[in-house]
Amino acid sequence: MADSREVAKALLDFFIVVQSRSGGEYFRLLCEAGLTVSQYRALAVLARAGEPMTVKELADRLALSAPATSRAIDALVGRLWVARSEDGHDRRQKRLQAMAAGRYALRRFDEARLEGLHGFLQGMPAETREALYAAVCPFLAAQRQRPNAQPEPQPEFQPESQPEPQPEPQPESFEPANREDRHDPAVVQR
């Protein structure tokens, strides 16, 4: 039986291979958008949170300092991807919420990641792909059961036996098609 150090080394090697062979478009989009990793992570957490968060709550989730989190958020607020407002109970606190334009940009990043992973997995022998799928599913299920788990759902890979959903056409910009949605943090994700 492998000890945790051996498993960690194997996972690191796996992540390096996957990232180097599947992340080209994803990283190109991040660079094109001028996002740092911290800004991307902050946007992802806020878009998937379901409710507004304080800077401290977000900093805790990101394992960043409050000043580093604030700098990341300032850039996202400037792009109109995140809204910052006063807390209704404590005016000293600021509440953060992903806006429609931010959720739209995040979907574009996630779609690029999913396509890169899909291409990587298509190049694997079917038995290897099935073994990977069988190993990953119980891990994900266990993580969702953890009492303090903060799941960040990602699009699910569709096994070859199921028809793949057709992507909806998207404009080539990070901005939503409806310019009105940019300014409305309450607009429901499309």
Backbone torsions as a table, in degrees:
resi	resn	phi	psi	omega
1	MET	NA	134.7	-178.4
2	ALA	-75.2	138.3	175.7
3	ASP	-82.5	170.3	-173.9
4	SER	-62.8	-31.2	178.8
5	ARG	-66.1	-42.5	178.9
6	GLU	-65.2	-41.5	178.7
7	VAL	-65.3	-41.8	178.8
8	ALA	-60.4	-44.5	179.2
9	LYS	-62.6	-44.6	179.0
10	ALA	-63.1	-41.1	178.8
11	LEU	-65.6	-41.7	177.9
12	LEU	-60.6	-46.9	177.8
13	ASP	-59.2	-42.2	179.3
14	PHE	-61.6	-47.7	-179.4
15	PHE	-61.5	-39.7	179.5
16	ILE	-63.6	-45.0	179.4
17	VAL	-63.5	-48.0	-178.5
18	VAL	-61.3	-46.5	-177.8
19	GLN	-64.7	-40.6	-178.0
20	SER	-71.4	-26.0	-176.8
21	ARG	-103.3	-6.7	-175.4
22	SER	-131.3	-5.5	-171.3
23	GLY	-101.6	8.3	-175.0
24	GLY	-56.0	-52.7	-178.0
25	GLU	-67.7	-39.4	178.9
26	TYR	-59.2	-49.5	-178.8
27	PHE	-68.6	-33.6	175.6
28	ARG	-61.6	-43.4	178.8
29	LEU	-64.8	-41.5	177.7
30	LEU	-60.6	-44.6	179.2
31	CYS	-64.8	-43.8	179.2
32	GLU	-58.9	-39.3	-179.4
33	ALA	-79.3	-12.3	-179.3
34	GLY	70.8	29.3	-178.8
35	LEU	-92.7	142.2	169.8
36	THR	-86.6	166.5	177.6
37	VAL	-61.9	-40.5	179.0
38	SER	-62.9	-39.8	178.5
39	GLN	-66.2	-42.5	177.6
40	TYR	-61.2	-47.5	-178.7
41	ARG	-61.6	-41.6	179.0
42	ALA	-62.6	-45.4	178.5
43	LEU	-60.9	-43.7	-178.8
44	ALA	-62.4	-44.7	-179.8
45	VAL	-64.3	-45.7	-178.9
46	LEU	-65.0	-40.8	-178.2
47	ALA	-67.5	-28.8	-177.1
48	ARG	-99.8	-1.4	-176.2
49	ALA	-71.6	-33.6	-179.8
50	GLY	86.6	-17.4	177.8
51	GLU	-151.1	158.0	-179.6
52	PRO	-60.8	150.8	179.6
53	MET	-126.7	155.5	172.5
54	THR	-82.5	164.9	176.9
55	VAL	-60.0	-40.4	-179.9
56	LYS	-64.1	-44.1	178.0
57	GLU	-60.2	-43.1	179.5
58	LEU	-66.6	-43.9	178.9
59	ALA	-58.8	-42.2	177.9
60	ASP	-62.0	-43.9	179.7
61	ARG	-64.4	-35.2	-177.9
62	LEU	-87.0	-10.7	-174.4
63	ALA	58.5	42.9	176.6
64	LEU	-120.4	162.7	174.5
65	SER	-72.2	159.5	177.1
66	ALA	-60.9	-42.6	178.1
67	PRO	-62.7	-40.9	178.7
68	ALA	-64.7	-39.6	178.5
69	THR	-65.4	-42.6	178.8
70	SER	-61.2	-40.4	177.8
71	ARG	-63.8	-42.0	178.5
72	ALA	-63.1	-42.1	-178.6
73	ILE	-68.2	-38.5	179.2
74	ASP	-54.1	-43.8	179.7
75	ALA	-65.4	-39.9	-179.4
76	LEU	-70.5	-35.8	176.0
77	VAL	-65.8	-41.0	178.8
78	GLY	-61.4	-29.8	178.1
79	ARG	-85.1	-6.5	-174.6
80	LEU	66.8	30.9	176.4
81	TRP	-95.0	-20.4	179.2
82	VAL	-135.3	139.7	175.5
83	ALA	-103.2	139.9	177.9
84	ARG	-121.0	127.7	-178.8
85	SER	-141.8	163.9	177.8
86	GLU	-70.8	145.2	174.9
87	ASP	-72.1	137.3	-179.0
88	GLY	-66.0	-25.4	-177.7
89	HIS	-100.7	-25.5	-176.8
90	ASP	-141.4	102.4	-175.0
91	ARG	-64.8	-16.1	177.6
92	ARG	-74.1	-23.7	-179.4
93	GLN	-88.6	145.5	174.8
94	LYS	-111.6	136.9	176.9
95	ARG	-100.6	138.3	-178.5
96	LEU	-116.0	140.4	-179.3
97	GLN	-149.3	135.4	176.2
98	ALA	-68.1	138.3	176.9
99	MET	-96.6	170.4	-177.8
100	ALA	-55.7	-42.6	-179.0
101	ALA	-64.6	-36.6	177.8
102	GLY	-69.1	-41.0	177.7
103	ARG	-65.5	-36.9	177.8
104	TYR	-63.4	-46.9	178.8
105	ALA	-61.8	-42.4	179.4
106	LEU	-61.5	-40.3	177.1
107	ARG	-60.5	-39.7	177.7
108	ARG	-63.3	-42.3	178.1
109	PHE	-63.5	-45.8	-178.7
110	ASP	-64.3	-38.0	178.0
111	GLU	-64.4	-39.4	178.0
112	ALA	-65.6	-40.9	177.2
113	ARG	-63.5	-44.2	-179.2
114	LEU	-62.8	-43.5	179.1
115	GLU	-63.6	-41.8	178.0
116	GLY	-62.8	-43.8	178.2
117	LEU	-65.8	-40.7	179.6
118	HIS	-60.6	-45.3	177.9
119	GLY	-62.2	-41.1	177.7
120	PHE	-61.4	-46.0	-177.8
121	LEU	-69.1	-33.1	177.8
122	GLN	-62.9	-28.1	179.4
123	GLY	-79.6	-6.5	179.4
124	MET	-86.0	150.6	169.7
125	PRO	-61.0	146.2	-176.5
126	ALA	-55.9	-39.2	-178.6
127	GLU	-65.2	-39.7	179.8
128	THR	-66.8	-42.7	179.4
129	ARG	-62.0	-43.8	179.1
130	GLU	-65.1	-38.8	178.0
131	ALA	-64.4	-40.7	177.6
132	LEU	-63.4	-45.1	179.2
133	TYR	-60.6	-43.9	179.9
134	ALA	-64.9	-30.9	179.1
135	ALA	-79.5	-36.4	-175.1
136	VAL	-75.1	-40.0	-175.0
137	CYS	-58.5	-48.4	178.1
138	PRO	-63.4	-34.7	177.5
139	PHE	-62.5	-47.5	179.9
140	LEU	-63.8	-40.9	178.2
141	ALA	-61.6	-42.4	179.4
142	ALA	-65.0	-39.0	179.5
143	GLN	-65.2	-35.6	179.8
144	ARG	-70.1	-22.5	-178.8
145	GLN	-86.1	-13.1	-179.3
146	ARG	-62.1	135.3	-176.1
147	PRO	-60.5	-36.3	-177.8
148	ASN	-102.3	16.6	-177.9
149	ALA	-64.9	137.5	176.4
150	GLN	-115.8	78.3	-173.9
151	PRO	-64.9	141.0	172.6
152	GLU	-119.1	89.7	-174.3
153	PRO	-59.8	139.8	176.3
154	GLN	-117.1	160.2	174.8
155	PRO	-59.1	142.2	-178.6
156	GLU	-89.1	140.1	174.4
157	PHE	-69.9	134.1	178.8
158	GLN	-94.6	118.3	176.0
159	PRO	-57.6	154.7	-175.2
160	GLU	-59.1	-24.1	-177.1
161	SER	-70.7	-16.7	179.0
162	GLN	-102.7	145.2	177.4
163	PRO	-66.1	141.4	179.0
164	GLU	-79.8	137.2	176.4
165	PRO	-67.7	146.2	178.6
166	GLN	-83.8	128.9	-179.9
167	PRO	-68.3	144.4	176.5
168	GLU	-77.4	142.1	-179.2
169	PRO	-63.4	138.7	-179.2
170	GLN	-127.4	146.4	173.9
171	PRO	-66.5	162.5	-176.1
172	GLU	-81.0	5.0	-179.0
173	SER	-102.5	164.2	174.9
174	PHE	-83.5	-2.7	-178.6
175	GLU	-91.2	143.6	175.8
176	PRO	-65.3	154.4	-178.5
177	ALA	-60.5	-37.8	-179.1
178	ASN	-91.1	106.8	-176.6
179	ARG	-60.8	-26.3	178.8
180	GLU	-62.1	-34.5	-177.9
181	ASP	-65.4	-23.2	-178.3
182	ARG	-56.7	-36.3	-170.9
183	HIS	-98.1	-0.3	-174.3
184	ASP	-111.5	103.3	-179.4
185	PRO	-68.2	-12.6	-177.7
186	ALA	-92.8	-3.7	-179.1
187	VAL	-62.7	130.7	-179.0
188	VAL	-71.6	139.9	179.9
189	GLN	-59.3	135.4	179.9
190	ARG	-82.5	NA	NA
